[in-house]
Amino acid sequence: MNAGWVNRVFREDALAGMARIPDGSIDLILTDPPYNLGKDYGNGSDQQSVEDYLAWTQQWIDAALPKLKDNGSLYIFLTWRFAPEIFVMLKQRMTMMNEIIWDRRVPSMGGSTRSYSSVHDTIGFFVKRKDYYFDLDAVRIPYDAETKKARSRSIFVGAKWLEVGYNPKDVWSVSRLHREHPERADHPTQKPLEIIERMVKASCPPGGVVLDPFMGSGTTALAAKRTGRNYTGFELNPAYCDIIESRLAAPEPAPAAKKRKGANKAAPKIEEGTA
Ligand SMILES: C[S@@+](CC[C@H](N)C(=O)[O-])C[C@H]1O[C@@H](n2cnc3c(N)ncnc32)[C@H](O)[C@@H]1O
C-alpha cells in the first residue's frame, strides 16, 4: 500500500488534497462536511451563501467519488436543511441504501417556539454497486439478558439470532458529546466514536482504507485505527490538526475491536499540505 497517503491526515484543502489519492483505492468515504449552519471553523466553510455551498459540495463530491473502489460505500452526515439537495446529487451517481437518523438525545428543555425543535442529524448511506461490502455480524446489537431469558422456551433453543444479536435499525439514539464527556475534544461538532466505529466496522473490511475529507477532530481516523482499518483525509484548521495528532497518539484505554495484523503500521502524522 502507498505509505505516502495512507494513515496520514493532511493539513490542506480537501479539494486540492484529493489528488494525492489514487482512483479506486478507498473502501469507505465517511464524512461529516460543514453543514453551512454558520459555525466558525476558522475558515468560513460553514458560512457560505446557499448557492456557493451547494456548488462547493458538488465539487468535493466530484473529486471524492472516483477514489472509491467499485464495492465501496459512502456515509455523509447532514441536517434536514441541505440533505434533500445533497442526497439528490449523490443519487445521480450512487444507490441510496438508508437514511439514518442520529437522535442526539437532546434533553427536553427550551428549543424552538415557532417550529419543532430539531434534535437529530440526517446521515445518508450510499453504495456504488450491488456487491458492496457490508459486514452485518460486525455491528449486530446483543440482546440483553432479560430478552434472552424471555426467549428461553424450547422453540427458541439454538436460534442463531438470539446469540448473534439484532440488526441495527435506521434510528440511532446516541448522546451527543457534551462538554464533560470524557471523549470530548476542543471541536464544536465532534461526532461520537460509537457511531463512526459502527459505520467503519460494517462498511470497511479489516485492513481497508477509510477516507474522510473533513476530519475535524479526527474521529474517523481514530475509529479506523481502533478497529484495525487505515485512514486518510484532510483538515484545514491547524488547531484541529493538533487535536487529531494528539488523539491518534494517545494510548488506547479499551480497543473497540481486536487489532488486525498489518493495519496501521505507519505512525499517525498530520502533514502540512504541499498541493
Ligand atoms: C463538521 S466538522 C467535522 C467534525 C468531525 N467529524 C469530528 O468528529 O470531529 C467539518 C470540518 O471540515 C473542515 N473543513 C472545512 N472545509 C474544508 C476543506 N476545504 N478542506 C479540509 N477541511 C475542511 C472544518 O475546518 C471542520 O473542522
The ligand as an SDF file (V2000), in Angstrom:
LIG
                    3D

 27 29  0  0  0  0  0  0  0  0999 V2000
  -18.3220   19.0830   10.7810 C   0  0  0  0  0  0  0  0  0  0  0  0
  -16.6150   19.2380   11.0240 S   0  0  0  0  0  0  0  0  0  0  0  0
  -16.0420   17.5520   11.1600 C   0  0  0  0  0  0  0  0  0  0  0  0
  -16.1310   17.0270   12.5710 C   0  0  0  0  0  0  0  0  0  0  0  0
  -15.5920   15.6160   12.7200 C   0  0  0  0  0  0  0  0  0  0  0  0
  -16.4920   14.6410   12.1520 N   0  0  0  0  0  0  0  0  0  0  0  0
  -15.3070   15.2730   14.1800 C   0  0  0  0  0  0  0  0  0  0  0  0
  -15.8480   14.2680   14.6920 O   0  0  0  0  0  0  0  0  0  0  0  0
  -14.5430   15.9980   14.8060 O   0  0  0  0  0  0  0  0  0  0  0  0
  -16.0460   19.7350    9.4370 C   0  0  0  0  0  0  0  0  0  0  0  0
  -14.5790   20.1010    9.3690 C   0  0  0  0  0  0  0  0  0  0  0  0
  -14.2150   20.3300    7.9970 O   0  0  0  0  0  0  0  0  0  0  0  0
  -13.1580   21.2730    7.9790 C   0  0  0  0  0  0  0  0  0  0  0  0
  -13.0810   21.8230    6.6110 N   0  0  0  0  0  0  0  0  0  0  0  0
  -13.9170   22.7200    6.0460 C   0  0  0  0  0  0  0  0  0  0  0  0
  -13.5900   22.9380    4.7550 N   0  0  0  0  0  0  0  0  0  0  0  0
  -12.5180   22.1660    4.4950 C   0  0  0  0  0  0  0  0  0  0  0  0
  -11.7330   21.9220    3.3370 C   0  0  0  0  0  0  0  0  0  0  0  0
  -11.9840   22.5440    2.1740 N   0  0  0  0  0  0  0  0  0  0  0  0
  -10.7170   21.0380    3.4080 N   0  0  0  0  0  0  0  0  0  0  0  0
  -10.4360   20.4020    4.5870 C   0  0  0  0  0  0  0  0  0  0  0  0
  -11.1470   20.5880    5.7310 N   0  0  0  0  0  0  0  0  0  0  0  0
  -12.1820   21.4510    5.6830 C   0  0  0  0  0  0  0  0  0  0  0  0
  -13.5600   22.2730    9.0440 C   0  0  0  0  0  0  0  0  0  0  0  0
  -12.4520   23.0390    9.4990 O   0  0  0  0  0  0  0  0  0  0  0  0
  -14.1870   21.3490   10.1290 C   0  0  0  0  0  0  0  0  0  0  0  0
  -13.2510   21.0350   11.1410 O   0  0  0  0  0  0  0  0  0  0  0  0
  1  2  1  0
  2  3  1  0
  2 10  1  0
  3  4  1  0
  4  5  1  0
  5  6  1  0
  5  7  1  0
  7  8  2  0
  7  9  1  0
 10 11  1  0
 11 12  1  0
 11 26  1  0
 12 13  1  0
 13 14  1  0
 13 24  1  0
 14 15  1  0
 14 23  1  0
 15 16  2  0
 16 17  1  0
 17 18  1  0
 17 23  2  0
 18 19  1  0
 18 20  2  0
 20 21  1  0
 21 22  2  0
 22 23  1  0
 24 25  1  0
 24 26  1  0
 26 27  1  0
M  CHG  2   2   1   9  -1
M  END
$$$$
